[in-house]
Amino acid sequence: MVRTVIGEARDDGHLMITGLGEAPSRGVRKGEIVDFENAMACVRDALQIAEESAHVMVGTVHLVISGGHIKSLVNRGSVPIMNSRHEVTDADVQHVMDTARTVSLPPDRQVLHSICQNFTVDGLDGVIDPEGMEGANLGLDMLIIHGVLTRLRNIVKVVKNIQVDVEDVAFSGLCAALAVLTPEEKDAGVLVVDLGGGTTDFVAYARNAIACAGGIGVGGDHISNDIARGLRIPTLEAEEMKEEHGSAIVELAARSQKIPLPVDAGMPQRSVKLSDLHTIIHLRAEETLNLVKAELSESNLLHSLGAGVVLTGGGAHLKNLVKLAEKVFGLPCRIGTPRGVTGLATVTEGAEYAATVGMVRYAFKSISQREESKRGLKSLWNAIFGR
């Protein structure tokens, strides 16, 4: 599903959602463009519906980016403190930030976000604000989120071709986290898993900083495809069966129940065990969550997630998925819905809107920072396309 959300920001940071547009996703697979014309048509439809519901004309948008090609790494920058008092200044902080952002990536990769984690002063880790401290060396760990350049360009071009400018882009997992997390959860450590149709994105916070992020090219559509193949039914009917009868855990009561399958012309009525449907769903859902867990284990972060796991995206509505996630991660789990948002109840109460609402928050935050700094930094658009 392609979704467009239009919002307004109040001075206190509260968001008012005034418009929503949705259109079936066509020409997109695993968050990437595979049919340019079809993708352009569904984006245009979603945007027009949102404009009509909000009674505005949209000329500039911010894009949510997803996909299995999104990866992250931590790069450490280090600079000497050169002044005679050996006191860290704002210039030193800016210098080490620039150094930490300088990372060698393959030529086909593009940086999406560079996010400060923690500073070090003479080897002392976990420094939040080093300015004014004395030391001989200042270090900084920077999380670099990056993706395949051409795939990012193709997504931007789809929107560009419907005569709408792209102001900025942001990673889906980061946007979902901005929409649903509390400050207390970020401080305690938390994992956000955004379950979309073609991809599953994740962001992990540890020590009040984003410690890991990435995307996996598996989502809810893969469950529907598994059902279609396993039960030999059309994909559309498999999707409906998943929503109506699906469960991420095989329920005991399902072992003795049967559900009728759609009747094809000239074919006799068929039925399947409900437990068979649940088994198909369980295997794919468990595999998806374990892929995320493997990423967290590789970064040695599982022990840092004191606030557990938060599930967002349309896939979060799958029955018993919370229970399965608690079993896979061994942590408490909840479904996340947008916080600090009013307006359309459909948006404010739905986990599937977390990423798009978070993008609205991200956009206003970025605009505010640019207005305050007036430093003329290049936007990601310039980084991707050049001037």
Secondary structure by P-SEA (a helix, b strand, c coil): cbbbbbbccccccbbbbcbbbbcccccccccccccaaaaaaaaaaaaaaaaaaaccccccbbbbbbcccbbbbbbbbbbccccccccccaaaaaaaaaaaacccccccccccbbbbcbbbccccccccccccccccbbbbbbbbbcccaaaaaaaaaaaaaacccccccccaaaaaaaccccaaaaaacbbbbbbccccccccccccccccccccccccaaaaaaaaaaaacccaaaaaaaaaaccccccccccccbbbbccccccccbbbbbaaaaaaaaaaaaaaaaaaaaaaaaaacccccccccbbbbcccccccaaaaaaaaaccbbbbbbccccccccccccccccaaaaaaaaaaaaaaaaaaaaacccccccccccccc
